[in-house]
Amino acid sequence: MQHAPPTPQPPHAEHRRQLQALLNQLNTVIVGKTAQVRDCVACMLAGGHLLIEDVPGVGKTTLAHALARSFGLQFARVQFTADLMPGDLVGVSIYERGREGFVFHPGPVFAQVLLADEINRASPKTQSALLEAMEEKQVTVEGETRPLPQPFFVIATQNPTDQLGTFALPESQLDRFLMRISLGYPDRAAERLLLDGADRRDMATQLAPVLSPADLAGLQRAVLGVHAAGPLLDYLQEVLAATRSGRWFAQGLSPRAGIALLRAAKAQALIDGRDYVAPDDIQAVLPLCVAHRLVPVGTAGRGAVEQVRAMVDAIPLP
């Protein structure tokens, strides 16, 4: 008796299986932060850089390390300080007598995942050394342009700007981060697990890759293939127009920010196992993708995130 061949699974079912395994592993290290972990994964699937802003000691560095390990990516960490120089990031050429010439020694930026720890403690000059790397995936040193590894992600952590010894990131730097998230303090149950369990940093360094770089590339291609219908794009344009109206913000979103927002929404849809973008996806990623790019006006005491949510409530759904 001949058995019927197994029914092939749709491609997005395999993607969902891969992503669920990835999320499960990350949530064993970063406990009680399921939503934030999911947002970080969406950011990387969308090919964007991630800014994690919070007080010291809530797991920002551990999360960055766990993400790199779980994706199977080469990882480098740089502690940003006031005396860090651009050459410490991108590398320098050093004269070697045996070769009778200068030899370039690449810096830590030549990694697939660069953790810029406490990025706002470095001077603006050093912060600006990352601008070309984050936008063009290359660095120019001493007149020569060198490509960075693929994929290339910057995961930066930032302390609140009201703390001593910090420099506010300029708008051009903030615009290169696809998302800005905040972890916040753990709830009581999650904190008990942290107090009673293994050291989370040790756990992060011992994680085995769940996905390979090739798997990540496949997921990123799948994100680009997620469908955005005409009415959805109309809604997205209404959102972009609202940010530019002057009613909510001093200056609106650029077309580049709109493209990045759509890509993040597509990544959210893929994680949910869908091959189309819904308005809920736009609304879910909107505060994360645009609040750090906008300066609210008109409402005293309301932050950018709250202003974004108020603006979205005023826009009719398609």
RANORKA-V613669 format. One line per field, one symbol per residue. phi: phi as a letter, one per 20 degrees, with the letter a starting at -180 (. if undefined). A space follows every 50 residues. Layout:
BEGIN
phi->???
END
This chain:
BEGIN
phi->.eefffffefgffffffffffffgffffedemcgfffffffffffemdec dddaffndofffffffffffemdfccccefcfefdgffeeobecfdffel aecfdfeffecfcdeeflgeeefgffgffeffffedlbcdclndecfefd fccddddbegfeffmddfffgffffeefccccemfffffffffffedfff fffffefefecegfffffffffgfefedfgfffffffffffffefnfdcf befegfffffffffffffffffnddbedgfffffegffecffecdfcncf nefffffffffffedfff
END
